């Protein structure tokens, strides 16, 4: 019985770490895109740096909110064990 609880906790910990890693990868990609927009000289017609920067910052914010909610749920599940 104790082994089953430990295995379940380990699986939830792995799931938590997987989501956390995915969050870091996505935010790193958004950060790289933000840096390349700031450093770019030419943009496609109709796009400005300010528009792209705002979109990337909002995207990063919404990803943080989305992943933090998922991580909180998993933390609650782990604490219940």
TIMAR-490588 format. One line per field, with one value per atom (N, C-alpha, C): residue number from 0; residue in three letters; chain; atom name; x, y, z. Coordinates in pm, whole numbers, plus 50000, padded with zeros to 5 digits. Atoms other than C-alpha are relative to their C-alpha. Layout:
<sites>
n = c(NUM,...)
res = c(ALA,...)
chain = c(A,...)
atom = c(CA,...)
c1 = c(X,...)
c2 = c(Y,...)
c3 = c(Z,...)
</sites>
This chain:
<sites>
n = c(0,0,0,1,1,1,2,2,2,3,3,3,4,4,4,5,5,5,6,6,6,7,7,7,8,8,8,9,9,9,10,10,10,11,11,11,12,12,12,13,13,13,14,14,14,15,15,15,16,16,16,17,17,17,18,18,18,19,19,19,20,20,20,21,21,21,22,22,22,23,23,23,24,24,24,25,25,25,26,26,26,27,27,27,28,28,28,29,29,29,30,30,30,31,31,31,32,32,32,33,33,33,34,34,34,35,35,35,36,36,36,37,37,37,38,38,38,39,39,39,40,40,40,41,41,41,42,42,42,43,43,43,44,44,44,45,45,45,46,46,46,47,47,47,48,48,48,49,49,49,50,50,50,51,51,51,52,52,52,53,53,53,54,54,54,55,55,55,56,56,56,57,57,57,58,58,58,59,59,59,60,60,60,61,61,61,62,62,62,63,63,63,64,64,64,65,65,65,66,66,66,67,67,67,68,68,68,69,69,69,70,70,70,71,71,71,72,72,72,73,73,73,74,74,74,75,75,75,76,76,76,77,77,77,78,78,78,79,79,79,80,80,80)
res = c(UNK,UNK,UNK,UNK,UNK,UNK,UNK,UNK,UNK,UNK,UNK,UNK,UNK,UNK,UNK,UNK,UNK,UNK,UNK,UNK,UNK,UNK,UNK,UNK,UNK,UNK,UNK,UNK,UNK,UNK,UNK,UNK,UNK,UNK,UNK,UNK,UNK,UNK,UNK,UNK,UNK,UNK,UNK,UNK,UNK,UNK,UNK,UNK,UNK,UNK,UNK,UNK,UNK,UNK,UNK,UNK,UNK,UNK,UNK,UNK,UNK,UNK,UNK,UNK,UNK,UNK,UNK,UNK,UNK,UNK,UNK,UNK,UNK,UNK,UNK,UNK,UNK,UNK,UNK,UNK,UNK,UNK,UNK,UNK,UNK,UNK,UNK,UNK,UNK,UNK,UNK,UNK,UNK,UNK,UNK,UNK,UNK,UNK,UNK,UNK,UNK,UNK,UNK,UNK,UNK,UNK,UNK,UNK,UNK,UNK,UNK,UNK,UNK,UNK,UNK,UNK,UNK,UNK,UNK,UNK,UNK,UNK,UNK,UNK,UNK,UNK,UNK,UNK,UNK,UNK,UNK,UNK,UNK,UNK,UNK,UNK,UNK,UNK,UNK,UNK,UNK,UNK,UNK,UNK,UNK,UNK,UNK,UNK,UNK,UNK,UNK,UNK,UNK,UNK,UNK,UNK,UNK,UNK,UNK,UNK,UNK,UNK,UNK,UNK,UNK,UNK,UNK,UNK,UNK,UNK,UNK,UNK,UNK,UNK,UNK,UNK,UNK,UNK,UNK,UNK,UNK,UNK,UNK,UNK,UNK,UNK,UNK,UNK,UNK,UNK,UNK,UNK,UNK,UNK,UNK,UNK,UNK,UNK,UNK,UNK,UNK,UNK,UNK,UNK,UNK,UNK,UNK,UNK,UNK,UNK,UNK,UNK,UNK,UNK,UNK,UNK,UNK,UNK,UNK,UNK,UNK,UNK,UNK,UNK,UNK,UNK,UNK,UNK,UNK,UNK,UNK,UNK,UNK,UNK,UNK,UNK,UNK,UNK,UNK,UNK,UNK,UNK,UNK)
chain = c(A,A,A,A,A,A,A,A,A,A,A,A,A,A,A,A,A,A,A,A,A,A,A,A,A,A,A,A,A,A,A,A,A,A,A,A,A,A,A,A,A,A,A,A,A,A,A,A,A,A,A,A,A,A,A,A,A,A,A,A,A,A,A,A,A,A,A,A,A,A,A,A,A,A,A,A,A,A,A,A,A,A,A,A,A,A,A,A,A,A,A,A,A,A,A,A,A,A,A,A,A,A,A,A,A,A,A,A,A,A,A,A,A,A,A,A,A,A,A,A,A,A,A,A,A,A,A,A,A,A,A,A,A,A,A,A,A,A,A,A,A,A,A,A,A,A,A,A,A,A,A,A,A,A,A,A,A,A,A,A,A,A,A,A,A,A,A,A,A,A,A,A,A,A,A,A,A,A,A,A,A,A,A,A,A,A,A,A,A,A,A,A,A,A,A,A,A,A,A,A,A,A,A,A,A,A,A,A,A,A,A,A,A,A,A,A,A,A,A,A,A,A,A,A,A,A,A,A,A,A,A,A,A,A,A,A,A,A,A,A,A,A,A)
atom = c(N,CA,C,N,CA,C,N,CA,C,N,CA,C,N,CA,C,N,CA,C,N,CA,C,N,CA,C,N,CA,C,N,CA,C,N,CA,C,N,CA,C,N,CA,C,N,CA,C,N,CA,C,N,CA,C,N,CA,C,N,CA,C,N,CA,C,N,CA,C,N,CA,C,N,CA,C,N,CA,C,N,CA,C,N,CA,C,N,CA,C,N,CA,C,N,CA,C,N,CA,C,N,CA,C,N,CA,C,N,CA,C,N,CA,C,N,CA,C,N,CA,C,N,CA,C,N,CA,C,N,CA,C,N,CA,C,N,CA,C,N,CA,C,N,CA,C,N,CA,C,N,CA,C,N,CA,C,N,CA,C,N,CA,C,N,CA,C,N,CA,C,N,CA,C,N,CA,C,N,CA,C,N,CA,C,N,CA,C,N,CA,C,N,CA,C,N,CA,C,N,CA,C,N,CA,C,N,CA,C,N,CA,C,N,CA,C,N,CA,C,N,CA,C,N,CA,C,N,CA,C,N,CA,C,N,CA,C,N,CA,C,N,CA,C,N,CA,C,N,CA,C,N,CA,C,N,CA,C,N,CA,C,N,CA,C,N,CA,C,N,CA,C,N,CA,C,N,CA,C,N,CA,C)
c1 = c(50082,50000,50087,49910,50280,50076,49930,50463,49912,50092,50154,49988,50006,50131,50128,49872,50500,50010,49997,50467,49909,50094,50164,50057,49938,50347,50112,49892,50647,49946,50060,50423,49948,50050,50260,50116,49881,50602,50058,49951,50713,49911,50094,50399,50021,49974,50464,50126,49873,50824,49989,50019,50717,49931,50072,50472,50089,49909,50729,50106,49902,50987,49938,50068,50735,49978,50018,50658,50131,49871,51028,50041,49966,51077,49919,50085,50781,50039,49961,50883,50137,49870,51241,49985,50024,51113,49938,50062,50893,50104,49893,51191,50096,49912,51410,49932,50074,51138,49994,50004,51111,50133,49868,51485,50023,49978,51491,49912,50083,51201,50067,49934,51386,50123,49877,51708,49980,50021,51549,49989,50005,51584,49878,50111,51321,49890,50117,50973,49906,50097,50697,49910,50087,50467,49880,50116,50196,50030,49964,50383,50100,49903,50560,50063,49933,50805,49913,50082,50574,49885,50110,50284,50049,49947,50496,50047,49953,50651,49881,50119,50308,49938,50057,50178,50084,49913,50480,49993,50009,50458,49866,50131,50085,49994,49996,50145,50075,49923,50410,49919,50082,50176,49890,50109,49888,50052,49940,50117,50035,49968,50237,49875,50125,49880,49947,50051,49776,50078,49918,50070,49998,50003,50057,49873,50123,49695,50015,49979,49790,50093,49904,50085,49939,50066,49872,49911,50086,49626,50083,49915,49906,50061,49947,50059,49896,50106,49723,49983,50011,49702,50114,49883,50053,49988,50013,49981,49896,50104,49672,50052,49948,49884,50067)
c2 = c(49881,50000,50126,49885,50239,50019,49992,50155,50061,49944,50240,50151,49855,50584,50067,49943,50646,50004,50002,50542,50107,49899,50765,50140,49870,51058,50026,49984,50999,50031,49973,50992,50143,49861,51320,50099,49914,51472,50008,50001,51366,50084,49920,51518,50149,49862,51841,50052,49959,51855,50011,49995,51783,50130,49876,52074,50121,49890,52301,50015,49994,52211,50055,49949,52276,50150,49857,52615,50075,49934,52703,50004,50004,52596,50104,49904,52802,50143,49864,53109,50037,49975,53075,50032,49974,53062,50137,49867,53367,50109,49904,53549,50016,49991,53463,50076,49928,53587,50149,49861,53907,50070,49943,53968,50019,49985,53904,50110,49889,54148,50132,49876,54414,50029,49980,54359,50008,50005,54327,50140,49873,54607,50008,50001,54503,49908,50079,54381,49998,50002,54276,50124,49883,54551,49987,49998,54648,49961,50037,54529,50101,49914,54751,49924,50065,54656,50005,49986,54790,49900,50097,54573,49860,50135,54259,49981,50009,54332,49983,50011,54381,49861,50133,54058,49893,50100,53859,50008,49985,54001,49946,50053,53925,49849,50145,53575,49935,50054,53512,50007,49986,53643,49894,50098,53419,49857,50132,53115,49980,50011,53187,49974,50020,53211,49859,50133,52893,49890,50104,52686,50007,49991,52821,49937,50066,52705,49848,50144,52358,49950,50041,52342,50005,49993,52452,49879,50118,52169,49877,50116,51915,50007,49985,52058,49959,50038,52017,49848,50146,51655,49934,50057,51586,50017,49975,51744,49908,50088,51524,49860,50137,51209,49983)
c3 = c(50000,50000,50000,49992,50090,49869,50128,49766,49893,50098,49563,50015,49976,49725,49954,50042,49663,49847,50146,49299,49942,50047,49252,50019,49975,49411,49900,50098,49184,49862,50131,48877,49992,50000,48977,50001,50003,49045,49859,50137,48698,49909,50079,48547,50027,49961,48738,49932,50061,48615,49849,50145,48257,49959,50031,48259,50026,49969,48423,49891,50108,48157,49872,50118,47880,50011,49977,48033,49975,50019,48040,49854,50142,47678,49923,50071,47557,50034,49963,47755,49944,50063,47629,49852,50142,47272,49979,50011,47326,50028,49971,47481,49884,50117,47182,49887,50103,46947,50033,49958,47149,49973,50026,47129,49851,50144,46754,49941,50048,46702,50035,49958,46900,49915,50076,46705,49849,50146,46360,49942,50071,46111,49909,50095,45858,50051,49965,45936,49880,50110,45697,50003,50010,45574,50094,49912,45820,50144,49863,46129,50056,49933,46376,50116,49887,46647,50125,49879,46916,50002,50006,46797,50031,49977,46791,50143,49861,47129,50094,49915,47286,49988,50021,47131,50070,49937,47253,50153,49855,47605,50051,49960,47625,49988,50017,47491,50116,49888,47756,50129,49880,48026,50005,50001,47918,50016,49978,47899,50147,49857,48253,50083,49927,48379,49977,50035,48197,50071,49939,48319,50152,49854,48674,50056,49955,48703,49995,50011,48579,50110,49898,48817,50140,49870,49113,50024,49987,49047,50033,49975,49038,50140,49864,49357,50104,49906,49532,50003,50005,49413,50075,49933,49539,50152,49856,49879,50064,49946,49921,50028,49981,49900,50133)
</sites>
